[in-house]
Amino acid sequence: MKAKTHVKPGDEVVVISGNHKGKQGTVTSVNAAKSQVIVEGVRKIKKAMRKTELNPDGGIEEIDGPIHISNVKKA
């Protein structure tokens, strides 16, 4: 069964609580099972990347981290 959410990918949202309160961006993905959304440019986290054929240098990459779905509302 698919859980219903109030936002979907592509929606413009504003963070209404937490450390990133007041920031806004576009939803890139929604994980309804974990009640999380990823908002473009809001919660940047650094992730260590292993060397691969596509990324021969490896290193540290900044990616968007998840935010709880209850902390965002449509802009």
C-alpha positions as CSV (number, residue, x, y, z in Angstrom):
1,M,0.0,0.0,0.0
2,K,1.3,3.4,-1.0
3,A,1.3,6.1,1.8
4,K,-0.3,9.5,0.9
5,T,1.9,12.6,1.3
6,H,1.2,16.3,1.0
7,V,4.2,17.0,-1.3
8,K,5.5,15.3,-4.4
9,P,8.7,15.6,-6.4
10,G,8.8,19.0,-8.2
11,D,6.8,20.9,-5.6
12,E,8.2,24.1,-4.2
13,V,8.4,23.9,-0.4
14,V,9.4,25.9,2.7
15,V,11.0,24.4,5.8
16,I,8.8,25.3,8.8
17,S,10.9,23.9,11.7
18,G,14.3,22.6,12.6
19,N,17.8,23.9,11.9
20,H,16.9,24.9,8.3
21,K,13.8,26.8,9.1
22,G,12.8,29.4,6.6
23,K,14.8,27.9,3.7
24,Q,13.0,26.9,0.5
25,G,13.6,24.8,-2.5
26,T,12.3,22.1,-4.8
27,V,11.5,18.6,-3.7
28,T,13.7,16.1,-5.6
29,S,12.5,12.9,-4.0
30,V,9.9,11.6,-1.4
31,N,10.4,8.5,0.7
32,A,6.8,8.0,2.1
33,A,7.8,4.8,4.0
34,K,10.4,6.7,6.1
35,S,8.4,10.0,6.0
36,Q,11.3,11.9,4.5
37,V,11.8,14.3,1.6
38,I,14.9,15.6,0.0
39,V,14.8,19.3,-0.8
40,E,17.3,20.8,-3.3
41,G,19.9,23.0,-1.6
42,V,18.5,22.9,1.9
43,R,20.3,20.3,4.0
44,K,23.8,19.9,2.5
45,I,25.8,16.9,4.0
46,K,29.3,15.8,3.1
47,K,29.7,12.2,2.0
48,A,33.0,10.3,1.5
49,M,32.9,8.8,-2.0
50,R,35.0,5.7,-2.9
51,K,37.1,5.7,-6.1
52,T,35.3,4.2,-9.0
53,E,35.6,4.1,-12.8
54,L,33.2,7.0,-13.1
55,N,34.8,9.0,-10.3
56,P,38.6,8.0,-10.3
57,D,39.5,10.6,-7.7
58,G,37.0,9.7,-5.1
59,G,37.0,12.3,-2.3
60,I,34.3,14.2,-0.4
61,E,31.1,15.1,-2.2
62,E,28.3,17.4,-0.9
63,I,24.8,16.0,-1.4
64,D,21.3,17.0,-0.2
65,G,20.2,15.2,3.0
66,P,16.7,14.1,4.0
67,I,14.3,16.2,6.1
68,H,11.2,14.8,7.9
69,I,8.1,15.4,5.8
70,S,6.3,17.1,8.7
71,N,8.9,19.9,8.7
72,V,8.0,21.2,5.2
73,K,5.0,22.9,3.7
74,K,4.1,23.9,0.1
75,A,5.3,27.4,-0.8
